[in-house]
Amino acid sequence: MSKTIAIVEDEIDIADNYREALQRQGYEVRLYASREAALNAFKQRLPNLVLLDIGLKNDYDGGFELCRVLRNMSESLP
C-alpha cells in the first residue's frame, strides 16, 4: 500500500505540479482546495503527510487553523 500525501492548496497549477512530482515517486496524492474540504476528508481518514498552504483564498490563516486541528487529531502526523 502506498503512502498518502494530502496537499491543501487553492492554486490548482501549484497543486498539480506537486501532485505530478510526488506521484512519479510512487505516492498517492489527494488535493484539497479549501480547509473545509480537507477537514471533511481527514475526518474520514488521515493521510501519512499533509502539505499545507497558509493562505487559502479568503481564508487567510486557513492553513494554520487546519494545522491546529490536525495536531489535535494526531500527535504524529507530519
FENSULPE-V679850 format. One record per backbone hydrogen bond with DSSP energy under -0.5 kcal/mol. NH is the residue of the N-H (numbers start at 1). CO is the residue of the C=O. If there is no record, write none. Layout:
# FENSULPE-V679850
nh-><NH	NH>
co-><CO	CO>
This chain:
# FENSULPE-V679850
nh-><5	6	7	8	8	9	9	12	15	16	17	18	19	20	21	22	23	24	25	25	26	27	28	29	30	32	38	39	40	41	42	43	44	44	45	48	49	51	52	53	56	56	57	59	60	62	63	65	66	67	68	69	70	71	72	73	74	78>
co-><28	49	30	6	51	7	32	10	11	12	13	14	15	16	17	18	19	20	21	22	23	22	3	27	5	7	34	35	36	37	38	39	40	41	41	4	4	6	50	8	54	59	55	56	58	59	54	61	62	63	64	65	66	67	68	69	70	48>
